[in-house]
Amino acid sequence: MTTCMRSVSAIVGFTLGLTACSGSTPEPPVSTVVAYEGATLITGDGGPPLGGGVLLVNEGVIADVGLAANVTVPDGARVVDLTGKTIMPTLVDLHGHVGFVDNLSFDNANYTRENITNQLNRYAYYGVGAIVSLGTDPGNLAFELRADQQAGILGGARLHTAFRGIARPAAGPGAPTMRPTAFGAETEEEARARVAEIAASNASFVKIWVDDRGGSVEKLGLDLYRPIIEEAHAHDLQVIAHIFFADDARELVAAGIDGFAHLARDVEMDDELVAAIVENDVFVMPNLAISERGRNSEPPAWVDDPLLAESASPEVLARIRESYVNRTAEAAARGTESFAAMLRSLKKLSDAGARIVLGADTGVQDHIQGYMEHRELELIVEAGISPAAAIRIATSAPAEVLGVNTGLLAPGKRADFIVLDANPMYGISATRQIASVYLSGQALDREALRAGW
Ligand SMILES: [Zn+2]
């Protein structure tokens, strides 16, 4: 009986075999494991790549990973030959903004379920597996989308949110259309109450803006951000500060800040500040690609990358090109100098062992979601950081900060990975040579997404 059914089930599948055999010894199920074989594996831990590795995925989770000799592929596993390819974890970006951009328009009227869902697909298309919307989500929608993704009924890059951040009244995000999303606080009581509200929303972080916007607004001061940090820590939440000035960074570190959404942009960060950041285990987002624009007096090469045109419309690309038209050589020289200082700050932080995590600030006008994360990686390497370390900065390091089970090719992690046609260890731009993207073990239909754009 069993023998007979085994031969039947081998032809028509396990389900029929089980039905026919009900009451007898159940058939061993056909393996649900998929074995990705032959690729070079970059695990995301900063270590050297594994040539000819095997990645075993079972029901959306990584079951095993390693050199072929050390990984046992179970009988009945489906084998996918990826010889010549490279596999790395999907990117985790701790600084994005969802819902404001829709092609040429940058407006809070675009903050809809449909638009955000589309944007999460854009991130995923480029291999970003998780994104934190950093303090500009005005209502419950981001939480609803996050819940739908957790329930498995919505795809795209996993959305995390810092809900609404805190600034002094009308002194939050730089873009006027985003500014009302920040909670305003003028007194310690208000500041603490806002943090309690953010904590009750089940947000991932508390975002604060500590910036006078070129002297145009009143900066959130120590009198307010100290109680915010204290209150957030009492609620087990980390606080991330938008900063511009190195002096603010210094005081924020002393006050117990957990992370920075930017490098200092007024001066190169000095050794003392770098040491304080390391000593207090503050994480830092380089956020280079927006500042980089200041150093160009003509459109940079990436604007012509065909990969960018796969999601960005010709009108948007034209507007990006146009933004460089009236730049003077003097302005570009000043921009080059201040950008070089940022790169030096980043290198110092890296050499000193600071925790550096990807934060690209995508989703503001003409800063293309998913694509600019790859530009950010190139700039991190330009600062003098190795490709292996840069990939760690964009994968496992931010995943650890966010506390999510992704960003690393390791047993038990979610099977979120990118298959590349080239190895980024030999040139970080290879992270853009994307053959396919997998989220929870499922291949994204990139062709269908592209067709939709
Ligand atoms: Zn931002």
Residues whose N, C-alpha, C, O or C-beta is under 5 A from the ligand:
A	BS01	ZN	D361
